[in-house]
Amino acid sequence: MTGRTGILIANLGTPDGTDYWSMRRYLSEFLSDRRVVDMAPWKWQPLLQGVILTTRPSRSGANYRKIWDNERGGSPLKLITEDQTAALRARMQARFGDAVQVEYAMRYGKPPIRAVLRGMLAAGCERLLFFPLYPQYAGATTATANDQLFRALMREVAQPALRIVPAYYDHPLYIKALAASVGAALGERRPEVLVASYHGMPESYRAAGDPYYDQCIETSRLLSAALGLDEARLITSFQSRFGRAEWLKPYTVEEVARLAREGVRDIAVLAPGFAADCLETLEEINGEIREAFEAAGGARFAYIPALNDDPAHLDMLEGIVLENLQGWIS
């Protein structure tokens, strides 16, 4: 085949800085997405642009400042995604040379999907493998990233051949990497309960047919089997609830407090749905959720980092990419 093959990794996104206006721009784009907040714009936008974006940017900015990498100048999500991309690029170049180009883009914020896509097309990519870094499919994550890619492609005269990496919630390499991360983080420590905390979503989305909940449950089941834990030792819960609607339950912050009140003294929490550490893991799990456990009487709490740029995770990314490139390049 002639032409290059492009691999475009996509993650959620991040604000440019922790100041009010950077946070407001980011939150406005994120919370205006109908995949994220399924409410008619005429009803939602006055509330969002008025009350919510008047107060929330300052609170969110304060939380981001707790985790911001001032030395490298960015949020952990952005910097880790850059590291993942660089490592995958090196692996692909070692196999295929300049025939493959690897880049990353963000659904919200910078670099935007359209700009990165246009650069790859200009560089000669005639085939594109789009890889949303969400193990479990959800409309508010995988689908909206795909939507944005399709919008960008609609504006191109010459479109590339396109493949999209499917959800990999049950991929053996993913489960293997998760299990290895638990062992690496805990060593010989054996907590009484391991909590798998996934990002939440409104229960109404599940009722409408979103497969996210079922895929989270299956990931936990496979991880439990890989670690040799029974159902009582590994529990599934959901975090990051927003608004007043009922979300997927149990809520992690309430579940860890319940465990402590029932006498569980030692727990560890991992976030299988996050390919890179971010505000929801570093600040929410290791902050709010830890505090809820300790306030209810818990004694030992460990957060198991996301897979990030761990070698096992890079092996997984490479393996999944190679599976999806079959027939395009040899």
N, C-alpha and C positions, 0 to 999 in steps of 0.2 A: 504494500500500500504506500502511496505517496502522502506527503503532509505529516504533520506532527499529531501526537495524541496528547490531549490535555487532561490533567487531573485537578479538579477544583474542589477543595475542601471547604465546607461551609459550617460556621458556628453561629451562635445567637447574635453576639455583638456586645459592645461596651461603649460607655461614654468616652469622649476625648479627654476629659479631665473631671475633677471632682467639684468644680465651681458650679454655681447655680445655673448659669446659662448652658453649660455643657450638659449638665444633668437634665435640664428641661428639654433641650433638643432631642436627646436620646429617649427620654421617657415619652415625649410626644409622639415620636415615630413608632416606638414599641407599642404603646397603649392605643394608638389609632388603628392598629391592625385588627381587622374584623375576625381574623383567625384567633386572636388573643382575647379580645373582648367582643363577644358576639351581641352587640347592641346597636340599634339603628343610630346612625351618625347624628341625626337631628336631636336625639335624646341624649347621647353620650358625649358628643363634642363640647357642648356648653359646660357640662360638668367637668370634663377633663381639662379643657383650656382655662377654665375659671378656678374652681376650688382646688382640684387635685394638683394641677401644675403650678399653683401658687405656693403650696406648702411642701409637697412631696420632694421636689428637687433638693431642698436643703437637708431634709432627713436622709435621703438616699446618698447625697454627697458626703455627709458625715460618716455613713457606714462604709462607703468606698474608700474614704481616707484611711480607715483602719487597715485595709488590705492593699492599698496602692503601693506599687513598687517604684519609689521615687528615684532609685538609682538607674533603672532601665527606662523609666518614664512611661508607665502604662499599668493597666489592670492585669491581674494574673491571667484572666481568660485570654486576653489578647497576646500576652507574651508567651504563654504556654502553647497557644495555637501556632504562633510563629515558630516556636521550637519544634513542634510536631511536624510542621510543614517542611522545615529545613531538613529534618532527619529523614522524612519520607522522600524528599527530593534527592538527597544523597543516595538513598537506596535505589531509587528508580534510575538515576544516572549511572550507577554502577552496573545495572542490568542492561539498560537500553541506550545509554549515552544521551545525545541531544534529541532523540526521537520522541522523548516524553518530557512534558513541562508540567511542573507541580506548583500550584499557587493556592492561596486561601482567600476567602472573602467572608464578610459578616452580613447577616440578614438585616441588622440595624446598625447604623453607625458606619465606621470606616474600617477597612476598605470595602466599598459597596460592591455587590455582586455584578452590577452592570459594568462598572469601570474595569474590574478584573477580567470579566469575560471579554470585553472589547480588546483588552491588551493581549489576551491569549489568541484571539482570532487574528489579530494583526501580526502575531508571531508565527502564524502558519498552522495553528491547531485546526485540523479538519474533523477530528473526533474528540468528544468531550465526555469524560466520566465525572459526574457530579456526585459528591460524597457528603451528604449532611451528617455531621457527627452527633447523631442522636441514636443510641442503641435501640430504644423503643420508639415506634412511630407514634406521633400525635399530630393532630391538625395544627396545633399552635406552635409546633417546632418543625418537624420534617415537611409538612405540607406547605407551610408559609414560605420556607426556604425554596421549595420547588416552585411555588407561585412566582416568587421574585425572579427566579431564573427564567421562567417562561415569559414573564413580562419583558425581560431584557432581550430574549431571543426574538420576540415579536418585532423589535425595532431593528433587527439585522436583516440586510438584504440576502447575504449568503450565510446560511445557518450550518453549524456542524452536525454530524451524526451525534446522537445523544444517548447516553445510558445513565441511569440513576441507581446508586447503590441502595438496595432495600434495607429495611430495619434489620439489625444484626443481634437482636436481643437473645437469641438462642444459639448464636454461632459458637462452635467449640473453642475457637481461639479467644473469643471474648470472655467466655466463662472461665477458661484457663487463666487469662490475665487477671480477672477479678479475684479468683481464688489465690493466685500468687501474691496479689497486693495485700490480701488479708494476712497471709503468713509473713510477708516482709514487714508489715507495720506492727504486728503483735508479737512476733517471735514466739517465745515459749508461753506467753500470757494466754490464758484461756478465759475470756470473759463469760459471765453467766448467760448473757444474751447478746446476739449480734443483730443489730437493727439495720435493715436495708431501707434507706430513706430516699424516696423518689420525689421529683417535683410534682406538685399536685395539679389538678385540673378540676373545673366544675363538674359535678356529677351529671349535669344535663348533657355535657359533651359525650360522656360514656353512653348515656341513654340514647343518644342520636346515632351511635354506631362507631364511635372512635375506639380502636382496638388497644389503646394505650394501657389501660388497666390490666387487661388480660396478659399483655406482653410483659408488664412489670412482674406480675405474679409468676409467670413462667421463668423469667430470669432468676427470681428468688428461689424457685424450686430447683432449678438446675445448679445454682450456686450452693444451695444447701446440700445437695447430693454430692457435689464436688468436694465439699469440706467435710462430709460425713456428719452433718448436724441434723437432728430431728426438728420437727415443726416448732417445738417449744423453744428451741435455741436460736432460730433465725426467724425474725418477724418482719413483715413488710408494712411500711407506713408512708405517709405523704406529707410534704412540707410546702411552705411558701404560699399559703392561702392568701387570696386577695379578694376583698369585697365581702358582701354579706351572704352570698349564695352558698348552698351546701356543696362542698368539694369532696373529692375522694377521701375516704376514711380507712383506717384511723389516722388522725393528724399526728405527726411525729412529736411535736412539742407536748401534746397531751399524753401520748403513748409512753414516752420515756418517764414522765412524771408518774403515770400509773404503775409502771414497773418498779420505780423506787418506793412508792407507797406500799406495794405488795411485798417489799423486802429484797428486791434485786439490788445489789450493791455495786456490781461491776458490769458495765456494758461497753460495747464498741459500736460505732455507727459508721457505715459507709454509704456512698451515694452512687449507686451503679448507673444512674441515668446521665451522669455528667462526665463528658470526655475530658474535661479540664476543670481544675479548681476555679472557683469564682465566688461572687458575693454570697450566693446561696449555700455554699459549702464552708468557706473560710470564716464568714461572719455569722451566718444563721445557725449552721450546725455547731460550729465550734464556739459560738457565743450564746445565742438565745436558747438553743436546745440543750446545750451543756448546762446552762444555768437552771433550766427547768428541772433537769434530772437531779442536780445537786441540791436545789431548794427543797425538793420533795424527799430528801434523805439519801440519795445516791452518793456513793463514795468515790468510785473510780470510773472515769469516762475517757474514752479514746476516740478520736476521729481518724479514720483510715483515709488517707488522701485519695483523690481521684486518680485515674490511670495516667493522666498527664503524658509525659514523654518517657515513661518507664519502658525499658527494652521489650517487655512482654506486650505492652500496648502497641509499640511500633511494629513488632512482629505481626500482631493482629491486623493493624492497618495495612501493612504490606501484603499480607495474605489475602485479605478481602479485596484489595485493589487488583491483585493478580488474577483472582477468580473472575472479576468483572471485566478484565481486559482481554479475556480469552477470545480469540478470533480476530482481534484488532491488531495485535502486535505479538511477535515471537522473539 
